[in-house]
Amino acid sequence: MSKKGVSKISGNPAPKVGEQTTYMVTDWYPATPAGERNPALVTWELFKKRSNGSFTTTNIKKKGDGSFTFGEVASKNTYRLEAYLHEPEGSGPTTIDITPQPAGIPKINKVELRYMDDSPGTVFSYTEKMVALAHCVNLTGEKLLFTLWEDDAAGEGHNSKNKFVDSKEAVVGRTGTATAEFILTKALMQKAAQGERDPKELEFYVTVEYYKDKKHASDNIELKNPDYNPPVNQPAPVAPANSQAPAPKAPSKAPGSPAASKPASQKEESGIISSITESVRNTWNELWDWAESKGTVKPDKKAT
């Protein structure tokens, strides 16, 4: 019986870590019906080379999509990618052996929000913790700054009504990830302090930033409270009528860094740079990269 399905694939056998690479079907077995010669029907399965030299599945399978992005830990391993319609053959031109190469430029690929059981999350309860997970390349051992912001502005826009809630530091591990936990009751307490005893829900976003060439240890950083109001008997000084308050400055971005090529972040657009980022910028130096993710807190949501 003649073989049917994919007979050959092509693509980069040495992709850089953190960069998406697309692999393609380049040929089919002659006996494959015309109606089955459809890339959308092809399964792409990734196998990993084990210590005994054999390749076993990673359980990563994608149908109709030959694009893959390898994480930082992948640079220490060898993989075999195969495309098939029915069953994998295990070797030959239907496969490509892949050895991911370390990335030269450190960057934050993305940030995900998760529940405490490590499942993906978007809607949270006020009574639980939220985990922010950053995926990075070439940043092992470096510190990241995670910040939780309340999105208090109406509509989709972000402006100065948005408020700082909490900030955490985390070190990137050998797998290229860093995590920070936020107690969401802090956001509820902040709303209560503003006179809202029963907020319907809270929209928020988390920013993750990496600053190059930190000048001081992290415990030297002082983060000012943007909601602080001076006591009534000590009024804040009033600026002269003809003067204007200086506009908040965005953190300087390192030339050639991933951050320099990105559009303005939600935090920059909101005008909340001066309170938190200004202190960090003066202490840590240039912003190298950042990532953001949105979420929602609802009072009627049960904790996961």
C-alpha positions in Angstrom: 0.0 0.0 0.0 1.4 3.4 -1.0 2.2 6.0 1.6 -0.1 9.0 2.0 0.4 12.3 3.6 3.4 14.6 4.2 6.7 13.4 2.7 9.0 16.4 3.4 9.2 19.5 5.5 11.6 22.4 5.8 12.6 25.1 8.3 15.4 26.5 10.4 17.2 23.7 12.4 18.9 26.3 14.7 16.4 28.9 15.6 17.2 31.6 18.2 15.5 31.3 21.6 12.5 33.6 22.0 12.0 34.1 18.2 9.1 32.5 16.4 10.1 30.2 13.6 7.7 28.8 11.0 8.2 25.3 9.5 6.5 24.3 6.2 5.3 21.2 4.3 7.3 21.2 1.1 6.1 17.9 -0.5 3.5 15.1 -0.3 3.5 11.4 -1.1 2.2 10.9 -4.6 -0.7 8.7 -3.4 -2.0 11.5 -1.2 -5.5 12.6 -2.6 -5.7 16.2 -3.7 -8.3 17.0 -1.0 -5.9 15.9 1.7 -3.0 18.0 0.6 -4.0 20.8 2.9 -1.6 22.3 5.4 -4.5 23.0 7.7 -4.9 19.2 8.2 -1.3 18.6 9.2 -0.3 17.8 12.8 3.0 19.2 14.0 4.4 17.3 16.9 7.6 18.1 18.9 9.8 15.4 20.3 12.7 15.8 22.7 16.0 13.9 22.7 16.5 12.0 26.0 19.7 11.0 27.8 19.6 7.5 26.1 19.5 9.1 22.6 15.9 8.3 21.9 13.3 10.9 21.0 10.0 10.9 22.9 7.1 13.3 22.6 6.8 16.5 24.5 3.1 16.3 24.1 3.2 19.6 22.2 1.0 19.1 19.1 -0.4 21.8 16.8 -2.8 21.2 14.0 -2.4 23.4 10.9 0.2 25.6 12.5 4.0 25.0 12.0 5.2 28.0 14.0 7.2 27.4 17.2 8.9 29.6 19.8 11.5 27.9 22.0 12.1 29.1 25.5 15.5 29.7 27.1 15.8 26.3 28.7 15.4 24.8 25.2 18.9 25.9 24.2 20.3 23.1 26.3 18.4 20.4 24.4 17.8 18.8 21.0 14.4 18.4 19.5 12.8 16.6 16.6 9.8 18.2 14.8 7.6 16.1 12.6 4.6 16.8 10.4 2.0 14.2 9.5 -1.6 13.6 8.5 -2.2 10.3 10.2 0.8 8.9 12.2 4.4 10.1 12.8 7.1 8.1 11.0 9.8 9.0 13.6 12.6 9.8 11.1 13.4 10.8 7.6 12.5 13.9 5.5 9.2 14.3 7.4 11.2 15.4 10.4 13.8 18.1 11.3 16.2 17.9 14.2 16.3 21.3 16.0 18.9 22.7 18.3 17.7 26.1 19.6 20.5 28.7 19.9 20.8 31.1 22.9 19.5 34.6 22.2 22.0 37.4 22.2 19.6 40.2 23.3 17.8 39.9 26.7 14.1 40.5 26.5 10.7 39.8 28.1 8.6 37.8 25.7 5.2 38.0 27.6 3.6 38.1 31.0 0.7 35.8 32.0 -1.7 36.0 34.9 -2.4 32.7 36.7 -4.4 31.4 39.7 -2.5 29.9 42.6 -3.1 26.4 41.2 -1.1 27.5 38.1 -4.0 27.6 35.7 -4.4 30.6 33.4 -6.6 33.4 34.9 -8.3 36.5 33.8 -11.1 37.0 36.4 -10.1 36.8 40.1 -11.6 37.1 43.5 -10.7 39.8 46.0 -10.0 37.0 48.5 -7.2 35.3 46.6 -3.7 35.8 45.4 -2.8 36.4 41.7 0.4 35.1 40.2 2.1 37.1 37.4 4.4 34.9 35.3 7.0 36.5 33.0 8.6 34.6 30.2 12.1 35.8 29.3 15.1 35.0 27.3 18.8 35.7 28.2 17.8 37.2 31.6 18.6 34.3 33.9 19.6 35.6 37.3 18.4 39.2 36.6 15.8 41.0 38.7 12.4 42.1 37.2 10.0 44.7 38.6 6.4 43.6 38.7 3.8 46.3 39.3 0.0 46.0 39.8 -2.0 49.0 38.6 -5.7 49.7 39.1 -7.3 50.7 35.8 -9.9 53.2 37.3 -10.5 55.2 34.1 -13.8 54.8 32.2 -13.6 53.1 28.8 -10.6 51.5 27.2 -8.3 54.5 27.6 -5.6 54.8 30.3 -5.1 58.0 32.1 -4.0 59.6 35.4 -6.9 58.1 37.3 -5.1 54.8 37.2 -3.5 54.0 40.5 -0.5 52.1 41.8 -1.6 49.1 44.0 1.5 47.1 44.7 5.0 46.3 43.5 7.2 43.2 43.7 10.7 42.1 42.6 11.5 38.6 41.3 14.6 36.9 39.9 14.5 35.1 36.5 15.2 31.4 37.0 17.2 29.0 34.9 14.1 28.2 32.8 13.7 31.8 31.8 10.7 32.6 34.0 10.0 34.8 36.9 6.9 35.0 39.1 5.4 37.5 41.5 2.4 37.1 43.8 -0.1 39.9 44.5 -2.7 39.9 47.3 -5.8 41.4 45.7 -7.3 42.5 49.0 -4.8 45.4 48.8 -6.8 46.7 45.8 -10.1 46.3 47.7 -8.6 48.2 50.7 -7.5 51.0 48.4 -11.0 51.3 47.0 -12.5 51.4 50.5 -10.1 54.2 51.4 -11.6 56.2 48.5 -15.1 55.7 50.0 -16.2 52.8 47.9 -17.4 50.1 50.3 -18.8 47.8 47.7 -17.0 48.2 44.4 -18.7 46.2 41.6 -15.4 45.1 40.0 -11.8 46.1 39.5 -10.1 46.3 36.2 -6.3 46.1 36.6 -3.1 45.4 34.6 0.3 44.2 35.6 3.5 45.6 34.2 6.8 43.8 34.2 10.0 45.7 33.6 13.7 45.0 33.3 16.2 47.8 33.9 19.8 47.5 32.7 22.9 48.2 34.8 21.2 48.5 38.2 23.1 51.0 40.4 22.0 49.9 43.8 20.7 46.9 45.6 17.0 46.5 45.5 16.5 47.2 49.2 17.8 50.7 48.6 14.8 51.5 46.4 12.2 53.8 47.9 8.8 53.7 46.2 6.6 56.7 47.0 2.9 56.3 47.7 1.1 58.2 44.9 -2.1 58.4 47.0 -0.4 60.2 49.9 -2.1 63.5 51.0 -0.3 66.0 53.3 -2.0 66.5 56.8 -4.6 69.3 57.0 -2.5 71.4 59.3 0.5 71.2 56.9 -0.8 72.3 53.5 1.2 71.5 50.5 3.1 74.4 49.0 1.2 76.2 46.2 3.0 76.9 43.0 3.1 80.5 41.6 0.2 81.3 39.3 2.4 81.7 36.3 4.2 78.4 36.8 3.4 75.0 35.5 4.1 71.6 37.1 6.7 69.7 35.1 5.2 66.9 33.1 6.2 63.4 34.2 9.1 62.0 32.3 9.0 58.5 30.8 11.9 56.3 31.9 14.9 56.4 29.5 15.1 53.4 27.2 18.4 51.9 26.5 19.4 52.4 22.8 19.0 49.2 20.8 16.9 47.5 23.5 13.6 45.8 22.9 11.8 48.5 24.8 13.1 51.2 22.4 11.3 49.5 19.5 8.0 49.1 21.4 5.1 51.6 21.4 4.2 53.4 24.6 3.1 51.1 27.4 -0.2 51.5 29.2 1.7 52.9 32.2 3.3 55.6 30.0 0.0 56.5 28.4 -1.7 56.9 31.8 0.7 59.6 33.1 1.6 57.6 36.2 5.3 57.6 35.5 6.4 60.1 38.1 5.4 58.3 41.3 6.8 54.8 41.0 8.8 54.5 37.8 10.7 57.8 38.5 12.1 56.4 41.7 13.0 53.1 40.1 14.5 54.8 37.0 16.8 57.0 39.1 18.0 54.0 41.0 18.1 51.2 38.4 19.1 53.1 35.3 17.8 52.5 31.8 14.6 50.6 30.9 15.6 47.6 28.8 12.3 45.8 28.2 8.7 45.5 29.5 5.5 43.5 29.1 1.9 43.9 30.3 -1.2 41.9 31.0 -4.8 42.8 31.9 -7.2 41.2 34.4 -10.4 41.7 36.4 -11.4 41.3 40.1 -15.1 40.6 40.9 -16.6 40.4 44.4 -18.9 37.5 43.5 -16.0 35.4 42.0 -15.1 32.5 44.2 -11.4 32.0 44.9 -9.7 29.3 42.7 
